[in-house]
Amino acid sequence: MAEIAWTFRIQPNLEREYFVAATSGLVISWWNPLKVRAFLLYSQAIMEQLNRSAGCVGFALRTTFKPFEGWTISVWEDMESLRRFQMENPHGEAMEVLRSNTTRRFQYVQWKSYGDALPRTWEDAAGTLKARKQSA
């Protein structure tokens, strides 16, 4: 497992509310090494995008290699900043290119969190994803 620990771009205000976004199930099949390579290249480019995106408070990434699966957690000052990041390239392009190669296990969730609860953990994200899946 490879993990990029929390990277904070700005110091969160402990009394402010932020938007947290988490994903799981970004699984790419090993049978297509070109898609695995694309996933890795896009991951690096997206981390650079996160580091320069207005409104990004911080982020963390995790990957396992068998299966090849990725998880993300990011914190945003507002929903507009998060949406802008999602639509801009390379993130927007990566979602289009890799969409057909991800499994149906992909999940996305967002919730609000005060700065005093940051950073959020992988367990927080997994619990929120599980709760949303059960309520759907």
Number of C-alpha atoms within 10 A of each C-alpha: 10 10 13 12 10 16 16 17 17 10 10 21 12 13 11 11 17 23 20 26 19 24 19 20 17 22 24 25 15 13 8 10 11 10 17 18 12 15 22 12 12 20 17 13 16 20 18 12 17 20 16 12 18 16 20 23 23 22 24 21 20 16 18 13 12 11 11 16 19 22 22 20 24 23 29 25 18 16 16 12 15 20 11 15 22 16 12 13 15 18 20 14 14 19 16 10 14 17 14 10 16 16 13 11 9 15 15 18 18 18 12 13 19 16 19 13 12 18 21 19 13 16 9 13 23 16 12 17 18 13 12 14 12 8 6 5
